[in-house]
């Protein structure tokens, strides 16, 4: 448990450092062009970079919500530590991605674009428009109503599905985003969330439940 959380914390720290480097580069670019002209290298609203930043920000927001929900519904320290780690990491990453959209001068919400359309082909949004891994309102209500072991198992199952969807989207950015800090962050998400998926499978087995 300690090793896995330490690796995830390392990924979060690395992401913050990368974001600071990116912010510095963006500030220099803005100063160089007088602050009013878009740099030729700035992503467009239809780019994979912008699409990933928008969609993963929404995806992360639900992970943060679910993590805070379970922390209030169990006394199990292992689950509470995992939930805190996920909430902290994904809230930080979400702030970074929204900051990038600000620096690029792009909207954080795009009503005229289907989620994950930037991935091209079969991007696998569900019939109700939810991105892969996103919990439904009924599932969130069930988590709100649960407590103890029931809440732990439901959270671990929902978060496993959520991470699987997040890995799918992050891998899309690894393949399509420009080389640089955003693609590096996406690869860090793939690595960290795959590690947490394995951890949660072990935690479910310890509780006599299947993933």
Protein Blocks (a to p, Z undefined) as FASTA:
>chain_A
ZZmmmmmmmmmmmmmmmmmmmmmmmmmmmmmnoopaccfklccfkbmklmmmmmmmmmmm
mmmmmmmmmmmmccbfklmmmmmmmmmmmmmmmmmmmmmmmmnopafbdfkbcehklngp
jeopafkopaehiacfklmmmmmmggcjllmmmmmmmmmmmmmmmmmmmmmmmmmmccdj
klmmmmmmmmmmmmmmmmmmmmmmmnopaZZ
